[in-house]
Amino acid sequence: MSIINVKGVYLTISKNEILKDIDLALDANQIHGLIGRNGSGKTMLMKCICGFIKPTSGEIVVDGKRIGKDVDFPKNMGIIIETPGFIPYYSGYRNLKLLAGLKGKISKQKIVKSMEQVGLDPKLKRHVRKYSLGMRQRLGLAQAIMEDPDILILDEPFNGLDKDGVKEMREYLLSYKEQGKTILICSHSAEDIEVLCDTVYEMDKGRISKLK
């Protein structure tokens, strides 16, 4: 059963057609891959699915809810799009605790668990500004998973990770799928896509086609 449905979506910004007649149906409990050159429309499509940008026309339905009509943003979704933004003079744990406090649903134990799951030490006092790019990516993933969402939208989540880090993250995402979760991932790495994805879609000049 499809948990994400994109129907006839167009997006025009300043007379530029960014997305052109996008139809996409993503089944639950799978990892779906999105590939394409820079500027092909991948990130914009993800932003539309997340409710960050409203399409010029067409419809997006996530878990039975029309985005922008029934709900402004999909519920139960964890997101990494572009470089995650954190307060540079706070530790990783303090950043996540601050974000968790906005909704008041997440315990300290859940924050600790999410950091440990992605290979970060929640007791580390180092400020985020002194984190490597790979550590920032891990913290971004910890933020995305700490509410235990059913859907993950991940735009280049392996940026900055070394070989061992990539292997760890792949294993984690596969285990997350085994828990019945759905993941849409965008990656420049053909190996990431091949290892992880049940289906693969390619974007080119705002249009989408299925490869696998």
C-alpha positions as CSV (number, residue, x, y, z in Angstrom):
1,M,0.0,0.0,0.0
2,S,1.3,3.5,-0.9
3,I,2.1,5.7,2.0
4,I,3.3,8.7,-0.2
5,N,1.3,9.6,-3.3
6,V,2.4,12.5,-5.6
7,K,-0.2,13.2,-8.3
8,G,0.4,15.5,-11.3
9,V,2.6,17.9,-9.4
10,Y,4.1,20.9,-11.1
11,L,6.2,23.6,-9.4
12,T,7.1,26.9,-11.1
13,I,9.3,29.5,-9.4
14,S,10.0,32.8,-11.1
15,K,8.7,31.4,-14.4
16,N,11.1,28.4,-14.1
17,E,9.5,25.0,-14.2
18,I,11.2,23.1,-11.4
19,L,8.9,20.1,-11.3
20,K,7.0,18.8,-14.3
21,D,4.0,16.5,-14.0
22,I,5.4,14.3,-11.2
23,D,3.5,11.1,-10.4
24,L,5.0,9.0,-7.7
25,A,3.6,6.2,-5.4
26,L,5.8,5.0,-2.7
27,D,4.9,1.8,-0.7
28,A,5.2,1.6,3.0
29,N,7.9,-0.5,4.7
30,Q,10.5,0.0,1.9
31,I,13.5,2.2,1.1
32,H,13.0,4.3,-2.0
33,G,16.0,5.9,-3.8
34,L,16.0,9.2,-5.7
35,I,18.9,10.0,-8.0
36,G,19.7,12.7,-10.5
37,R,22.1,15.6,-11.2
38,N,22.3,18.8,-9.2
39,G,19.4,21.0,-10.2
40,S,17.3,18.1,-11.4
41,G,14.5,18.8,-8.9
42,K,15.2,16.1,-6.2
43,T,15.4,18.4,-3.2
44,M,12.4,20.5,-4.3
45,L,10.3,17.3,-4.6
46,M,11.4,16.3,-1.1
47,K,10.5,19.8,0.2
48,C,7.0,19.5,-1.4
49,I,6.4,16.1,0.1
50,C,7.4,17.5,3.5
51,G,5.1,20.5,3.1
52,F,7.9,23.1,3.1
53,I,7.0,24.2,-0.4
54,K,3.5,24.3,-2.0
55,P,3.3,22.9,-5.5
56,T,1.9,25.2,-8.2
57,S,-0.6,22.4,-9.1
58,G,-1.2,18.8,-8.3
59,E,-1.7,16.9,-5.1
60,I,0.5,15.2,-2.5
61,V,-1.0,12.7,0.0
62,V,1.0,11.3,2.9
63,D,-0.5,8.6,5.0
64,G,-4.0,9.4,3.8
65,K,-3.7,13.2,4.4
66,R,-3.5,15.8,1.6
67,I,-0.6,18.1,2.3
68,G,-1.6,21.8,2.4
69,K,-5.3,20.9,2.7
70,D,-5.9,18.3,5.5
71,V,-2.6,19.1,7.2
72,D,0.2,21.7,6.6
73,F,3.0,19.2,7.3
74,P,3.0,15.4,7.4
75,K,2.8,13.9,10.9
76,N,5.1,11.2,12.0
77,M,7.9,12.1,9.5
78,G,11.6,12.6,10.2
79,I,13.5,14.9,7.9
80,I,17.1,15.7,6.8
81,I,17.0,18.2,3.9
82,E,20.3,20.1,3.2
83,T,22.7,20.7,6.0
84,P,20.9,20.4,9.4
85,G,20.9,23.6,11.3
86,F,21.9,23.6,15.0
87,I,22.9,26.2,17.6
88,P,26.7,26.2,17.3
89,Y,27.5,27.0,20.9
90,Y,25.4,24.1,22.3
91,S,26.4,20.5,22.6
92,G,24.7,17.9,20.4
93,Y,22.6,16.7,23.3
94,R,21.5,20.2,24.4
95,N,20.5,21.0,20.8
96,L,18.3,17.9,20.6
97,K,16.9,18.6,24.1
98,L,15.9,22.1,23.0
99,L,14.2,20.8,19.8
100,A,12.5,18.0,21.8
101,G,11.1,20.6,24.2
102,L,9.2,22.3,21.4
103,K,6.7,19.4,21.3
104,G,7.2,18.1,24.8
105,K,6.7,14.5,23.7
106,I,10.3,13.2,23.9
107,S,12.0,11.9,27.1
108,K,15.7,12.4,27.9
109,Q,16.0,8.7,27.4
110,K,14.8,8.9,23.9
111,I,17.3,11.6,23.1
112,V,20.1,9.6,24.5
113,K,19.0,6.5,22.6
114,S,18.7,8.3,19.3
115,M,22.3,9.7,19.6
116,E,23.7,6.3,20.6
117,Q,21.9,4.7,17.7
118,V,23.8,6.9,15.2
119,G,27.1,6.6,16.9
120,L,27.3,9.8,18.9
121,D,28.1,10.1,22.6
122,P,25.3,12.0,24.3
123,K,27.6,13.0,27.2
124,L,30.1,14.7,24.9
125,K,30.3,18.4,25.9
126,R,31.9,19.6,22.6
127,H,30.0,22.4,21.0
128,V,28.4,21.6,17.6
129,R,30.5,24.3,15.9
130,K,33.5,22.0,16.6
131,Y,31.8,19.0,15.1
132,S,33.1,17.5,11.9
133,L,30.7,17.4,8.9
134,G,30.1,13.7,9.6
135,M,29.2,14.3,13.2
136,R,26.7,17.0,12.1
137,Q,25.1,14.5,9.8
138,R,24.9,11.9,12.5
139,L,23.3,14.6,14.8
140,G,20.8,15.4,12.0
141,L,19.8,11.8,11.7
142,A,19.5,11.6,15.5
143,Q,17.1,14.5,15.3
144,A,15.2,12.9,12.5
145,I,14.6,9.6,14.4
146,M,14.2,10.8,18.0
147,E,10.4,10.9,17.7
148,D,10.4,7.4,16.2
149,P,8.7,8.5,12.9
150,D,7.1,6.0,10.5
151,I,8.6,7.9,7.5
152,L,12.1,9.3,7.0
153,I,13.0,11.8,4.2
154,L,16.8,11.9,3.9
155,D,18.6,14.2,1.4
156,E,22.3,13.1,1.1
157,P,22.5,11.7,4.7
158,F,25.9,10.2,4.2
159,N,27.7,13.5,3.4
160,G,30.9,13.8,5.4
161,L,30.9,10.3,6.7
162,D,34.0,8.1,6.4
163,K,33.8,4.6,5.0
164,D,33.1,3.0,8.4
165,G,30.4,5.7,9.1
166,V,28.7,5.0,5.8
167,K,28.6,1.3,6.6
168,E,27.2,2.0,10.1
169,M,24.5,4.3,8.7
170,R,23.5,1.8,5.9
171,E,23.1,-0.9,8.5
172,Y,21.1,1.4,10.7
173,L,18.7,2.4,7.9
174,L,18.2,-1.3,6.9
175,S,17.4,-2.1,10.5
176,Y,15.0,0.9,10.6
177,K,13.2,-0.6,7.6
178,E,12.9,-3.9,9.3
179,Q,10.9,-2.1,12.0
180,G,8.2,-1.4,9.4
181,K,9.4,2.1,8.5
182,T,9.4,3.8,5.1
183,I,12.5,5.8,3.9
184,L,13.0,8.1,0.9
185,I,16.7,8.7,0.4
186,C,18.5,10.9,-2.1
187,S,22.2,10.1,-2.6
188,H,24.9,10.8,-5.2
189,S,26.4,7.4,-4.4
190,A,25.3,4.6,-6.7
191,E,26.5,2.1,-4.2
192,D,24.3,3.6,-1.4
193,I,21.3,3.3,-3.7
194,E,22.1,-0.2,-4.8
195,V,22.7,-1.5,-1.3
196,L,19.7,0.1,0.4
197,C,16.9,0.7,-2.0
198,D,13.9,-1.4,-3.0
199,T,12.9,1.0,-5.7
200,V,14.9,3.7,-7.5
201,Y,13.7,6.8,-9.3
202,E,15.7,9.2,-11.5
203,M,15.0,12.9,-11.9
204,D,16.1,14.8,-14.9
205,K,15.2,18.4,-15.7
206,G,12.2,18.3,-13.4
207,R,10.7,15.0,-14.6
208,I,10.8,11.6,-12.9
209,S,11.2,8.1,-14.2
210,K,11.4,4.7,-12.5
211,L,14.6,2.7,-12.8
212,K,14.0,-0.1,-10.4
